[in-house]
Amino acid sequence: MSLPPARRRVAVVGTGAIVVDSHLPALRAHADRTELVAAVDVDPGRLDAFLELAGGQVAGYSSTEGMLDAVRPDLVLIATPPSLHREQTVTSLRAGAWVLCEKPLCLSLAEYDEIAAAEDASGAYASVIFQHRYGSGSVHARELIASGALGTPLVAHCQTTWHRDAAYYAVPWRGRWATEGGGPTMGHGIHQYDLLLHLLGPWEEIRAMAGRLVHDTESEDVSTALVRFRGGALATVVNSVLSPDEVSRVRVDCTDATVELTHLYGHRNDDWLYTPARHVPAARAAAWRTPPHDVPSSHTAQLGALLDAYDTGVRPPGSGREARATLEFAAALYKSAFTGRPVTAGEITAGDPFHAVMHGDHPDWAPKEDA
């Protein structure tokens, strides 16, 4: 009889609210497969509070490099401000650790290519947190669409209409290109349009607009896009932090059914609705019901998928081409919005200003020089 896989030694980098509320519960849910051995934070008080909450024999460190040298973990969970992600991910990969990083994995396609090179050199992998892919409802919907059970996808809507006030942007790294990488296109709506890409596959063309309508930020506070997918479907994408009635929604109209997800920050099976076309028999539509086993979209579900990949030695989901495709979508949205012309998939390559930075050094959007 084969032995169960070894428990993976895990370190967390950053000990703020997302680690306490999401990563720590995920590790506890997979306690038979993981062991939290270290935590890193530059704030001694926050680190001490986390170590007390985590319990056990968790060692505290003030730097990622010091932790990696001392602990040599199997897996590093990164939950620091976005501008730190690339360096901490590359450093962890070079130490031989796999990485699971909060979105965005990095701030540009150029930074992503650095991460990909570090993966190739180390043999380890870096995944980005896109937890909405991993709920049982999204897994079921993707299988139905991919199999053709709902017919051909024709029209889609992807909506992230949230609300953030001035106090939210008082945090120094928010709303700035160098530290956040963008506005709601990068930091909020990315979860929903990542799920849209997961459901519909590769896109071909995007036409977009963006604006700073309320907040005094470098980056946008709203963006909209029209998207053509390789399979022919047309979609709208809205990313907003100006919307008092907050909702997250993905809807796909196929020839035989509409599938719609409505939620806010996470979904369960009951949040998915299937509406058959008039010509579809009831017996066929009954087969679309979501599975009885309900797995919420969560860090717990994504961590489980990554551990499965680690145990079998294969590239984990949410990494490689998948992760780059979502980042490329963001870069293309910004390029279209700021240049006023359509952008096709694959056109943003090294040498393109939008490959290096999401604002593309556009005069109306690039950071202003200090006087």
Residue frames relative to the residue before (quaternion, step in Angstrom):
aa qw qx qy qz dx dy dz
M 1.0000 0.0000 0.0000 0.0000 0.00 0.00 0.00
S 0.4312 -0.7177 0.4836 0.2552 3.60 -0.84 0.99
L 0.4871 -0.6586 0.4969 0.2865 3.54 -1.16 0.70
P 0.5383 -0.6012 0.4600 0.3704 3.61 -1.11 0.54
P 0.6184 -0.5478 0.3931 0.4036 3.62 -1.14 0.50
A 0.5634 -0.6035 0.4449 0.3471 3.55 -1.16 0.62
R 0.5242 -0.5868 0.4995 0.3626 3.54 -1.22 0.44
R 0.3666 -0.7399 0.5276 0.1994 3.55 -0.94 0.93
R 0.3765 -0.7180 0.5448 0.2145 3.56 -0.93 0.95
V 0.1063 -0.8376 0.5349 -0.0322 3.54 -0.53 1.28
A 0.0971 -0.7558 0.6441 0.0675 3.54 -1.19 0.74
V 0.2284 -0.7470 0.6038 0.1589 3.56 -1.15 0.62
V 0.1707 -0.7594 0.6220 0.0853 3.56 -1.06 0.85
G 0.7324 0.1987 -0.2201 0.6129 3.53 -0.31 1.34
T 0.0542 -0.8323 0.5516 -0.0138 3.58 -0.70 1.04
G 0.3152 0.7768 -0.4880 0.2431 3.58 1.08 0.71
A 0.8329 -0.2838 0.1662 0.4452 3.53 -1.36 -0.25
I 0.6599 0.5187 -0.3388 0.4250 3.62 0.90 -0.80
V 0.6292 0.5119 -0.3361 0.4786 3.59 1.12 -0.62
V 0.6785 0.4924 -0.2913 0.4608 3.56 0.89 -0.94
D 0.7549 0.4222 -0.2170 0.4525 3.58 0.86 -0.98
S 0.8173 0.2638 -0.1040 0.5016 3.61 1.04 -0.70
H 0.7344 0.4277 -0.2608 0.4579 3.60 0.71 -1.00
L 0.6688 0.5002 -0.3174 0.4491 3.59 0.88 -0.86
P 0.6450 0.4835 -0.3382 0.4856 3.67 0.91 -0.71
A 0.6284 0.5306 -0.3454 0.4520 3.62 1.02 -0.72
L 0.6529 0.5002 -0.3149 0.4736 3.58 0.96 -0.83
R 0.6597 0.4981 -0.3156 0.4658 3.58 0.97 -0.77
A 0.6347 0.5222 -0.3353 0.4605 3.58 1.06 -0.68
H 0.7448 0.3089 -0.1840 0.5621 3.57 1.19 -0.56
A 0.1702 0.8346 -0.5084 0.1263 3.59 1.07 0.70
D 0.6234 0.5355 -0.3467 0.4522 3.59 1.17 -0.44
R 0.7502 0.3718 -0.1955 0.5107 3.58 1.26 -0.33
T 0.7702 0.2807 -0.1513 0.5523 3.59 1.24 -0.30
E 0.1010 -0.7490 0.6493 0.0847 3.53 -1.33 0.43
L 0.2910 -0.7531 0.5658 0.1674 3.58 -0.59 1.13
V 0.0669 -0.8465 0.5281 -0.0136 3.57 -0.47 1.21
A 0.8250 0.0747 -0.0125 0.5600 3.62 1.11 -0.46
A 0.0870 -0.7637 0.6372 0.0558 3.52 -1.31 0.51
V 0.1773 -0.7820 0.5938 0.0661 3.55 -1.10 0.81
D 0.2230 0.7446 -0.6167 0.1246 3.55 -1.04 0.84
V 0.4424 -0.6990 0.4947 0.2664 3.57 -1.04 0.77
D 0.6457 0.4759 -0.3067 0.5124 3.59 1.29 -0.30
P 0.3595 -0.7733 0.4736 0.2202 3.63 -0.31 1.20
G 0.6536 0.5235 -0.3232 0.4408 3.58 0.96 -0.77
R 0.6659 0.4869 -0.2989 0.4798 3.56 0.95 -0.86
L 0.6333 0.5292 -0.3277 0.4598 3.57 1.02 -0.78
D 0.6652 0.5025 -0.3132 0.4549 3.59 0.87 -0.91
A 0.6423 0.5192 -0.3270 0.4593 3.58 0.99 -0.82
F 0.6576 0.4996 -0.3168 0.4664 3.58 0.99 -0.77
L 0.6470 0.5253 -0.3279 0.4448 3.59 0.90 -0.87
E 0.6418 0.5039 -0.3258 0.4776 3.58 1.03 -0.73
L 0.6612 0.5013 -0.3039 0.4681 3.58 0.99 -0.83
A 0.6765 0.5111 -0.2958 0.4401 3.58 0.93 -0.90
G 0.2235 -0.7979 0.5286 0.1846 3.58 1.01 -0.76
G 0.6943 0.4848 -0.3315 0.4160 3.54 -1.29 -0.12
Q 0.6561 -0.5057 0.3966 0.3956 3.52 -1.32 -0.35
V 0.2026 0.7811 -0.5542 0.2039 3.58 0.56 1.21
A 0.2623 -0.7837 0.5467 0.1348 3.58 -0.68 1.09
G 0.2949 -0.7724 0.5413 0.1529 3.57 -1.04 0.79
Y 0.0464 -0.7938 0.6062 -0.0138 3.55 -1.06 0.84
S 0.4094 -0.7152 0.5158 0.2344 3.55 -1.22 0.56
S 0.7802 0.2213 -0.1459 0.5666 3.62 1.24 -0.16
T 0.5671 -0.5987 0.4508 0.3417 3.53 -1.18 0.65
E 0.6530 0.5294 -0.3215 0.4358 3.57 0.93 -0.89
G 0.6616 0.5088 -0.3084 0.4565 3.59 0.93 -0.90
M 0.6459 0.5177 -0.3152 0.4641 3.55 1.01 -0.81
L 0.6719 0.5026 -0.3068 0.4492 3.58 0.87 -0.94
D 0.6478 0.5213 -0.3199 0.4542 3.59 0.97 -0.81
A 0.7397 0.4405 -0.2300 0.4537 3.56 0.93 -0.91
V 0.7978 0.3613 -0.1436 0.4609 3.57 0.92 -0.94
R 0.0939 -0.8211 0.5491 0.1244 3.61 1.01 -0.85
P 0.0583 0.8391 -0.5378 0.0570 3.62 0.65 1.07
D 0.5416 -0.5969 0.4831 0.3420 3.55 -1.31 0.32
L 0.8048 0.1037 0.0193 0.5841 3.56 1.03 -0.91
V 0.1345 -0.7739 0.6160 0.0597 3.56 -1.00 0.91
L 0.1925 -0.7525 0.6225 0.0955 3.56 -0.90 1.02
I 0.1303 -0.8203 0.5560 0.0306 3.59 -0.58 1.17
A 0.0852 0.7974 -0.5855 0.1187 3.55 -0.72 1.15
T 0.3350 0.7237 -0.5105 0.3216 3.54 0.85 1.08
P 0.6888 -0.4224 0.3359 0.4840 3.64 -1.20 0.02
P 0.6627 -0.5888 0.2935 0.3577 3.60 -1.01 0.84
S 0.6327 0.5639 -0.3535 0.3959 3.61 0.99 -0.71
L 0.6663 0.4978 -0.2967 0.4693 3.60 1.23 -0.36
H 0.5004 0.7190 -0.4061 0.2603 3.58 1.19 -0.44
R 0.6686 0.5138 -0.3293 0.4250 3.59 0.79 -0.96
E 0.6985 0.4760 -0.2903 0.4486 3.59 0.72 -1.04
Q 0.6923 0.4735 -0.2899 0.4609 3.60 0.87 -0.91
T 0.6320 0.5222 -0.3311 0.4672 3.58 1.09 -0.67
V 0.6705 0.4928 -0.3003 0.4662 3.59 0.86 -0.94
T 0.6490 0.5206 -0.3159 0.4562 3.58 0.96 -0.88
S 0.6632 0.4990 -0.3008 0.4698 3.57 0.97 -0.84
L 0.6405 0.5199 -0.3233 0.4637 3.59 0.96 -0.84
R 0.6632 0.5113 -0.3099 0.4503 3.58 0.90 -0.89
A 0.6587 0.4812 -0.3014 0.4937 3.58 1.21 -0.50
G 0.5897 -0.6182 0.3454 0.3883 3.58 1.29 0.06
A 0.5493 0.6196 -0.3950 0.3978 3.59 1.27 0.09
W 0.4319 -0.6199 0.5820 0.3008 3.52 -1.24 0.56
V 0.2366 -0.7789 0.5709 0.1066 3.57 -1.21 0.57
L 0.0363 -0.7241 0.6870 0.0487 3.51 -1.22 0.73
C 0.0397 -0.8514 0.5188 -0.0654 3.55 -0.27 1.35
E 0.5313 -0.6013 0.4927 0.3369 3.53 -1.13 0.68
K 0.5330 -0.6099 0.4726 0.3472 3.57 -1.21 0.52
P 0.5957 -0.2579 -0.7604 -0.0188 1.49 -2.07 1.37
L 0.6028 -0.5737 0.4037 0.3801 3.57 -1.09 0.65
C 0.7707 -0.1067 0.0821 0.6228 3.57 1.13 -0.66
L 0.6106 -0.6336 0.3756 0.2909 3.56 -1.31 0.23
S 0.8006 0.1096 -0.0687 0.5850 3.62 1.22 -0.04
L 0.6306 -0.5125 0.4164 0.4077 3.53 -1.31 0.21
A 0.5963 0.5544 -0.3668 0.4500 3.60 1.08 -0.61
E 0.6562 0.4859 -0.3081 0.4883 3.58 0.96 -0.82
Y 0.6255 0.5342 -0.3519 0.4467 3.58 0.99 -0.74
D 0.6491 0.5212 -0.3278 0.4468 3.58 0.96 -0.80
E 0.5941 0.5393 -0.3606 0.4756 3.60 1.15 -0.54
I 0.6460 0.5092 -0.3153 0.4733 3.58 0.99 -0.83
A 0.6440 0.5232 -0.3209 0.4566 3.58 0.95 -0.86
A 0.6452 0.5080 -0.3223 0.4709 3.59 1.02 -0.77
A 0.6417 0.5106 -0.3228 0.4726 3.60 1.03 -0.74
E 0.5990 0.5427 -0.3530 0.4712 3.59 1.10 -0.66
D 0.6740 0.5103 -0.2983 0.4431 3.56 0.82 -1.02
A 0.6951 0.4870 -0.2770 0.4505 3.57 0.97 -0.88
S 0.7589 0.4117 -0.2020 0.4624 3.59 1.01 -0.78
G 0.3747 -0.7133 0.5011 0.3157 3.57 1.07 -0.75
A 0.5752 0.5431 -0.3814 0.4782 3.58 1.31 0.06
Y 0.3399 -0.7539 0.5357 0.1704 3.57 -1.29 0.32
A 0.2124 -0.7526 0.6106 0.1251 3.56 -1.24 0.59
S 0.0881 -0.7833 0.6152 0.0145 3.57 -0.82 1.09
V 0.3067 -0.7292 0.5823 0.1875 3.54 -1.23 0.54
I 0.5182 -0.6446 0.4710 0.3069 3.55 -1.10 0.76
F 0.1842 0.7053 -0.6645 0.1646 3.53 -0.64 1.28
Q 0.0809 -0.8876 0.4516 0.0399 3.53 0.68 1.19
H 0.5804 0.6118 -0.3915 0.3682 3.62 1.12 -0.41
R 0.5546 0.6024 -0.3905 0.4208 3.60 1.24 -0.26
Y 0.7524 0.4978 -0.1944 0.3850 3.54 1.07 -0.82
G 0.4796 0.6356 -0.4653 0.3866 3.62 1.18 0.03
S 0.6084 -0.5807 0.3915 0.3732 3.57 -1.12 0.62
G 0.6121 0.5610 -0.3537 0.4308 3.60 1.08 -0.61
S 0.6886 0.4575 -0.2891 0.4826 3.60 0.95 -0.82
V 0.6026 0.5439 -0.3590 0.4606 3.59 1.06 -0.68
H 0.6690 0.5049 -0.2902 0.4618 3.57 0.95 -0.94
A 0.6631 0.5095 -0.3084 0.4535 3.60 0.91 -0.91
R 0.6528 0.5119 -0.3185 0.4588 3.58 0.93 -0.84
E 0.6441 0.5173 -0.3254 0.4601 3.59 0.97 -0.81
L 0.6567 0.5102 -0.3144 0.4578 3.59 0.96 -0.84
I 0.6778 0.4819 -0.2986 0.4682 3.59 0.89 -0.91
A 0.6829 0.5016 -0.2957 0.4412 3.58 0.86 -0.96
S 0.6925 0.4838 -0.2785 0.4570 3.58 1.05 -0.74
G 0.4829 -0.6684 0.4331 0.3640 3.58 1.24 -0.35
A 0.3736 0.7617 -0.4672 0.2490 3.57 1.27 0.11
L 0.7269 0.3940 -0.2324 0.5122 3.60 1.13 -0.60
G 0.5806 -0.5545 0.3780 0.4610 3.56 1.28 0.00
T 0.7121 -0.4426 0.3369 0.4284 3.57 -1.28 -0.32
P 0.4247 -0.6805 0.5238 0.2868 3.65 -0.82 0.86
L 0.1288 -0.8244 0.5507 0.0229 3.55 -0.86 1.03
V 0.8090 0.0297 0.0623 0.5838 3.56 0.78 -1.10
A 0.0011 0.8065 -0.5911 0.0126 3.58 -0.98 0.80
H 0.1453 -0.7526 0.6369 0.0826 3.51 -1.29 0.57
C 0.0442 -0.7806 0.6235 -0.0080 3.57 -0.96 0.93
Q 0.0033 0.8402 -0.5325 0.1022 3.53 -0.42 1.27
T 0.0551 0.7293 -0.6807 0.0416 3.54 -0.92 1.04
T 0.1074 0.7907 -0.5871 0.1365 3.56 -0.08 1.31
W 0.0899 0.8066 -0.5637 0.1536 3.52 -0.06 1.40
H 0.3232 -0.7361 0.5580 0.2056 3.56 -1.30 0.02
R 0.0373 0.7679 -0.6380 0.0440 3.54 -0.93 0.98
D 0.2962 -0.7869 0.5203 0.1492 3.58 -0.84 0.99
A 0.7433 -0.4073 0.2789 0.4515 3.55 -1.31 -0.01
A 0.6040 0.5675 -0.3610 0.4276 3.59 1.06 -0.66
Y 0.5999 0.5635 -0.3519 0.4457 3.58 1.08 -0.71
Y 0.7404 0.4046 -0.2194 0.4900 3.58 0.94 -0.90
A 0.4778 0.6480 -0.4515 0.3847 3.59 1.24 0.15
V 0.5146 0.5941 -0.4244 0.4497 3.59 1.25 -0.29
P 0.5159 -0.7266 0.3373 0.3036 3.61 -0.45 1.18
W 0.7263 0.4556 -0.2807 0.4315 3.63 0.92 -0.72
R 0.5925 0.5919 -0.3733 0.3992 3.61 1.20 -0.23
G 0.8102 0.2914 -0.2158 0.4605 3.54 -1.15 0.69
R 0.6497 0.4814 -0.3129 0.4982 3.59 1.30 0.14
W 0.5418 -0.6523 0.4267 0.3145 3.56 -0.92 0.91
A 0.7040 0.5013 -0.2865 0.4134 3.58 0.82 -0.97
T 0.7796 0.3449 -0.1729 0.4933 3.58 1.09 -0.58
E 0.7690 0.2870 -0.1865 0.5399 3.63 1.12 -0.49
G 0.4423 -0.7282 0.4308 0.2975 3.57 1.20 -0.43
G 0.7721 -0.2178 0.1586 0.5756 3.57 1.27 -0.23
G 0.5895 -0.5635 0.4410 0.3747 3.54 -1.33 -0.17
P 0.8435 -0.1460 0.0950 0.5081 3.61 -0.98 -0.77
T 0.5307 0.6084 -0.4200 0.4144 3.60 1.19 -0.30
M 0.7540 0.3601 -0.1906 0.5152 3.58 1.00 -0.83
G 0.8090 0.3674 -0.1551 0.4319 3.57 0.87 -0.90
H 0.7806 0.3073 -0.1518 0.5227 3.61 1.16 -0.40
G 0.7791 0.3637 -0.1983 0.4705 3.58 0.51 -1.16
I 0.4769 0.7010 -0.4269 0.3145 3.57 1.22 -0.34
H 0.6079 0.5546 -0.3641 0.4363 3.61 1.08 -0.60
Q 0.7079 0.4658 -0.2696 0.4574 3.58 0.87 -0.95
Y 0.7195 0.4111 -0.2955 0.4755 3.61 0.78 -0.81
D 0.5347 0.5618 -0.4249 0.4668 3.59 1.18 -0.22
L 0.6490 0.4968 -0.3159 0.4818 3.57 0.99 -0.80
L 0.6176 0.5398 -0.3444 0.4568 3.61 1.00 -0.77
L 0.6640 0.4864 -0.3016 0.4813 3.59 0.93 -0.88
H 0.6222 0.5444 -0.3322 0.4540 3.56 1.06 -0.74
L 0.6991 0.4668 -0.2656 0.4721 3.58 1.03 -0.79
L 0.8090 0.3271 -0.1341 0.4695 3.58 0.88 -0.95
G 0.4855 -0.6889 0.4326 0.3203 3.60 1.16 -0.24
P 0.8185 -0.2989 0.1682 0.4608 3.58 -1.28 -0.23
W 0.2890 -0.7248 0.5993 0.1790 3.53 -1.17 0.70
E 0.3544 -0.7557 0.5186 0.1855 3.58 -1.23 0.48
E 0.8219 0.0103 0.0627 0.5661 3.59 0.90 -0.90
I 0.0635 -0.7902 0.6093 0.0187 3.55 -1.10 0.76
R 0.0715 -0.7485 0.6586 0.0286 3.56 -1.13 0.83
A 0.0161 0.8575 -0.5046 0.0990 3.58 -0.51 1.14
M 0.1481 -0.7277 0.6583 0.1236 3.50 -1.45 0.24
A 0.0448 -0.7818 0.6213 0.0281 3.57 -1.24 0.53
G 0.0370 -0.8167 0.5759 0.0050 3.54 -1.17 0.54
R 0.2693 -0.6695 0.6550 0.2241 3.50 -1.42 0.32
L 0.0274 -0.8657 0.4987 -0.0336 3.54 0.09 1.29
V 0.8045 0.2130 -0.0893 0.5472 3.60 1.09 -0.63
H 0.7998 0.3616 -0.1740 0.4464 3.56 0.59 -1.15
D 0.4087 -0.6886 0.5492 0.2392 3.56 -1.14 0.75
T 0.2935 0.7495 -0.5203 0.2853 3.53 0.34 1.34
E 0.5772 -0.5515 0.4545 0.3951 3.57 -1.29 0.22
S 0.7520 0.3767 -0.1879 0.5073 3.54 0.95 -0.93
E 0.6893 -0.4938 0.3487 0.3993 3.54 -1.35 0.14
D 0.2460 -0.7320 0.5926 0.2291 3.57 -1.30 0.19
V 0.7654 0.1223 -0.1456 0.6149 3.58 1.32 0.18
S 0.0477 0.7720 -0.6338 0.0052 3.56 -1.16 0.63
T 0.1051 -0.7705 0.6258 0.0611 3.54 -1.21 0.58
A 0.0398 -0.8136 0.5800 0.0000 3.56 -1.11 0.60
L 0.2297 -0.6957 0.6593 0.1691 3.51 -1.35 0.52
V 0.0791 -0.8291 0.5529 -0.0256 3.58 -0.74 1.07
R 0.1707 -0.7379 0.6432 0.1124 3.54 -1.11 0.81
F 0.2553 -0.7751 0.5635 0.1283 3.56 -0.82 1.04
R 0.6655 -0.5243 0.3601 0.3905 3.55 -1.23 0.54
G 0.6817 0.4920 -0.2823 0.4621 3.57 1.08 -0.73
G 0.6409 -0.5553 0.3096 0.4302 3.59 1.30 -0.05
A 0.5332 0.6409 -0.4113 0.3684 3.61 1.17 -0.38
L 0.2461 -0.7330 0.6172 0.1454 3.53 -1.23 0.68
A 0.0567 -0.8221 0.5662 -0.0190 3.58 -0.95 0.90
T 0.2521 -0.7024 0.6365 0.1949 3.50 -1.35 0.42
V 0.0942 -0.7744 0.6244 0.0386 3.56 -1.12 0.76
V 0.0306 -0.7877 0.6150 -0.0161 3.59 -0.84 1.02
N 0.0313 -0.7777 0.6276 -0.0171 3.56 -0.90 1.03
S 0.1286 0.8217 -0.5343 0.1508 3.59 -0.39 1.21
V 0.1214 -0.7406 0.6495 0.1225 3.54 -1.26 0.56
L 0.5468 0.6312 -0.3637 0.4128 3.58 1.26 0.54
S 0.5907 0.6525 -0.3035 0.3650 3.57 1.33 -0.05
P 0.3674 -0.7650 0.4805 0.2212 3.64 -0.37 1.17
D 0.7138 0.3485 -0.2281 0.5630 3.60 1.03 -0.75
E 0.1635 -0.8491 0.4980 0.0647 3.56 0.00 1.32
V 0.1643 0.7673 -0.6082 0.1200 3.55 -1.01 0.88
S 0.1852 -0.7145 0.6585 0.1471 3.53 -1.32 0.49
R 0.0780 0.8201 -0.5575 0.1026 3.58 -0.74 1.00
V 0.0153 -0.7407 0.6713 0.0199 3.51 -1.18 0.77
R 0.0111 0.7931 -0.6066 0.0540 3.56 -0.82 1.05
V 0.0455 -0.7812 0.6226 0.0047 3.56 -0.97 0.92
D 0.1779 -0.7713 0.6063 0.0763 3.56 -0.73 1.14
C 0.0801 -0.7864 0.6125 0.0058 3.55 -0.68 1.16
T 0.6966 -0.4756 0.3154 0.4348 3.58 -1.21 0.17
D 0.7891 0.3187 -0.1622 0.4994 3.59 1.07 -0.64
A 0.8162 0.0455 -0.0133 0.5758 3.61 1.20 -0.19
T 0.2939 -0.6740 0.6365 0.2329 3.48 -1.42 0.29
V 0.0910 -0.7579 0.6431 0.0607 3.55 -0.99 0.88
E 0.0001 -0.8208 0.5677 -0.0623 3.56 -0.77 1.05
L 0.1388 -0.7532 0.6400 0.0613 3.53 -1.08 0.91
T 0.0162 0.7765 -0.6290 0.0347 3.56 -0.86 1.03
H 0.2237 0.7510 -0.5859 0.2066 3.57 -0.71 1.10
L 0.4286 -0.6551 0.5120 0.3537 3.59 -1.16 -0.53
Y 0.8388 -0.0299 0.0572 0.5407 3.59 0.31 -1.23
G 0.8054 0.0341 -0.0304 0.5909 3.60 1.21 0.10
H 0.2222 -0.8111 0.5329 0.0934 3.58 -1.06 0.68
R 0.1963 -0.7194 0.6525 0.1347 3.48 -1.41 0.44
N 0.7456 -0.4028 0.2653 0.4599 3.59 -1.24 0.11
D 0.6784 0.5248 -0.2987 0.4185 3.58 0.92 -0.90
D 0.6014 0.5703 -0.3600 0.4284 3.60 1.23 -0.25
W 0.6388 0.4998 -0.3183 0.4908 3.59 1.31 -0.13
L 0.0940 -0.8001 0.5923 0.0090 3.57 -0.88 1.01
Y 0.1306 -0.7740 0.6170 0.0554 3.57 -0.95 0.96
T 0.0602 -0.7902 0.6099 -0.0069 3.56 -0.77 1.11
P 0.2885 -0.7881 0.5139 0.1775 3.61 -0.41 1.14
A 0.5277 -0.5811 0.5093 0.3528 3.54 -1.26 0.47
R 0.6775 -0.5347 0.3180 0.3924 3.57 -1.18 0.54
H 0.7010 0.4898 -0.2805 0.4360 3.58 1.04 -0.67
V 0.5744 0.6191 -0.3693 0.3878 3.61 1.29 -0.18
P 0.4281 -0.7024 0.4996 0.2716 3.63 -0.74 0.97
A 0.6109 -0.5879 0.3944 0.3545 3.55 -1.11 0.71
A 0.6345 0.5459 -0.3426 0.4267 3.58 0.99 -0.77
R 0.6493 0.5031 -0.3210 0.4714 3.57 1.04 -0.73
A 0.6607 0.5119 -0.3059 0.4559 3.57 0.95 -0.86
A 0.6001 0.5805 -0.3591 0.4171 3.59 1.07 -0.69
A 0.6339 0.5533 -0.3287 0.4290 3.58 1.11 -0.63
W 0.6144 0.5671 -0.3511 0.4215 3.60 1.23 -0.27
R 0.4221 0.7289 -0.4681 0.2671 3.60 1.18 -0.25
T 0.5351 -0.6375 0.4447 0.3309 3.54 -1.01 0.80
P 0.6208 -0.5904 0.3600 0.3693 3.58 -1.06 0.68
P 0.5928 -0.6034 0.3949 0.3585 3.59 -1.11 0.61
H 0.6520 0.4792 -0.3178 0.4943 3.60 1.12 -0.60
D 0.1716 -0.8266 0.5340 0.0471 3.58 -0.49 1.22
V 0.0127 -0.7800 0.6247 -0.0354 3.58 -0.51 1.23
P 0.3274 -0.7566 0.5253 0.2108 3.62 -0.43 1.12
S 0.5125 -0.5736 0.5174 0.3751 3.56 -1.21 0.45
S 0.2264 0.7886 -0.5213 0.2347 3.58 -0.64 1.07
H 0.6306 -0.4877 0.4381 0.4155 3.52 -1.37 0.18
T 0.5962 0.5788 -0.3594 0.4247 3.58 1.09 -0.69
A 0.6754 0.4860 -0.2935 0.4707 3.58 0.90 -0.93
Q 0.6849 0.4727 -0.3075 0.4614 3.60 0.88 -0.85
L 0.6229 0.5312 -0.3528 0.4531 3.61 0.98 -0.74
G 0.6276 0.5389 -0.3368 0.4497 3.58 1.00 -0.76
A 0.6578 0.5033 -0.3094 0.4672 3.57 0.99 -0.84
L 0.6482 0.5058 -0.3228 0.4688 3.58 1.01 -0.75
L 0.6518 0.5084 -0.3228 0.4609 3.60 0.93 -0.81
D 0.5962 0.5495 -0.3590 0.4622 3.59 1.08 -0.68
A 0.6686 0.4911 -0.2973 0.4726 3.57 0.96 -0.90
Y 0.6272 0.5366 -0.3343 0.4549 3.59 1.00 -0.82
D 0.6730 0.5174 -0.2993 0.4356 3.58 0.89 -0.94
T 0.7517 0.3652 -0.2039 0.5100 3.58 1.10 -0.68
G 0.4665 -0.7288 0.4085 0.2905 3.59 1.30 0.02
V 0.5375 0.6044 -0.4165 0.4151 3.57 1.10 0.67
R 0.6547 -0.5007 0.3801 0.4198 3.56 -1.25 0.36
P 0.3910 -0.7382 0.4934 0.2425 3.62 -0.79 0.93
P 0.5719 -0.5536 0.4526 0.4019 3.60 -1.18 0.37
G 0.7564 0.3671 -0.2742 0.4669 3.56 -1.20 0.52
S 0.6611 0.4417 -0.3171 0.5171 3.57 1.21 0.45
G 0.7680 0.4039 -0.2370 0.4369 3.55 -1.29 -0.16
R 0.8470 -0.0914 0.0806 0.5175 3.56 -0.96 -0.89
E 0.6055 0.5670 -0.3644 0.4231 3.61 1.01 -0.74
A 0.7043 0.4581 -0.2704 0.4701 3.58 0.79 -1.03
R 0.6587 0.5101 -0.3202 0.4510 3.58 0.96 -0.80
A 0.6216 0.5628 -0.3477 0.4196 3.60 1.01 -0.76
T 0.6601 0.4926 -0.3128 0.4731 3.58 0.99 -0.77
L 0.6505 0.4972 -0.3145 0.4803 3.59 1.00 -0.78
E 0.6269 0.5279 -0.3339 0.4657 3.59 1.04 -0.73
F 0.6065 0.5483 -0.3521 0.4556 3.58 1.05 -0.73
A 0.6502 0.5068 -0.3150 0.4703 3.60 0.94 -0.86
A 0.6652 0.5020 -0.3091 0.4583 3.59 0.88 -0.91
A 0.6631 0.5030 -0.3037 0.4638 3.57 1.00 -0.83
L 0.6118 0.5401 -0.3502 0.4597 3.58 1.04 -0.74
Y 0.6714 0.4852 -0.3002 0.4730 3.58 0.88 -0.94
K 0.6602 0.5097 -0.3309 0.4414 3.60 0.85 -0.88
S 0.6637 0.4920 -0.3132 0.4682 3.59 0.92 -0.83
A 0.6653 0.5148 -0.3056 0.4461 3.57 0.91 -0.93
F 0.7521 0.4226 -0.2248 0.4531 3.59 0.86 -0.94
T 0.7236 0.4012 -0.2491 0.5034 3.61 1.15 -0.49
G 0.4006 -0.7488 0.4468 0.2815 3.57 1.24 -0.36
R 0.6837 0.4350 -0.3126 0.4956 3.58 1.12 0.49
P 0.6047 -0.5659 0.3974 0.3952 3.61 -1.15 0.40
V 0.2031 -0.7546 0.6146 0.1078 3.53 -1.24 0.63
T 0.2516 -0.7740 0.5649 0.1359 3.56 -0.92 0.91
A 0.6159 -0.5567 0.4102 0.3776 3.55 -1.19 0.59
G 0.8073 0.2917 -0.2236 0.4617 3.55 -0.98 0.88
E 0.5745 0.6270 -0.3915 0.3516 3.61 1.17 -0.22
I 0.6490 0.4933 -0.3343 0.4730 3.62 1.14 -0.45
T 0.1241 0.7915 -0.5781 0.1550 3.55 -0.24 1.34
A 0.7350 -0.3802 0.2953 0.4775 3.58 -1.29 0.07
G 0.7165 0.3742 -0.3132 0.4985 3.56 -0.84 1.03
D 0.5980 0.5066 -0.3530 0.5111 3.57 1.22 -0.44
P 0.4998 -0.6788 0.4315 0.3214 3.64 -0.76 0.91
F 0.6704 0.4863 -0.3097 0.4671 3.61 1.10 -0.53
H 0.5168 0.5807 -0.4286 0.4605 3.58 1.30 0.12
A 0.7029 0.4777 -0.2609 0.4578 3.57 1.01 -0.83
V 0.7944 -0.0318 0.0653 0.6030 3.58 0.96 -0.90
M 0.5801 -0.6322 0.3894 0.3350 3.56 -1.05 0.74
H 0.6669 0.4805 -0.3235 0.4687 3.64 1.10 -0.50
G 0.3471 -0.7912 0.4570 0.2114 3.58 1.26 -0.13
D 0.5069 -0.6604 0.4016 0.3816 3.60 1.26 0.40
H 0.2729 0.7624 -0.5386 0.2326 3.57 1.12 0.61
P 0.5314 -0.6849 0.3837 0.3184 3.63 -0.72 0.98
D 0.6884 0.4704 -0.2956 0.4664 3.60 1.07 -0.58
W 0.7783 0.3478 -0.1580 0.4983 3.58 1.22 -0.37
A 0.5649 0.5986 -0.4048 0.3983 3.61 1.11 -0.42
P 0.6135 -0.5547 0.3988 0.3962 3.61 -1.10 0.58
K 0.4312 -0.7089 0.5010 0.2463 3.55 -0.98 0.89
E 0.4991 -0.6384 0.4944 0.3145 3.55 -1.06 0.73
D 0.5002 -0.6374 0.4909 0.3204 3.56 -1.05 0.75
A 0.4824 -0.6803 0.4702 0.2887 3.53 -0.97 0.88
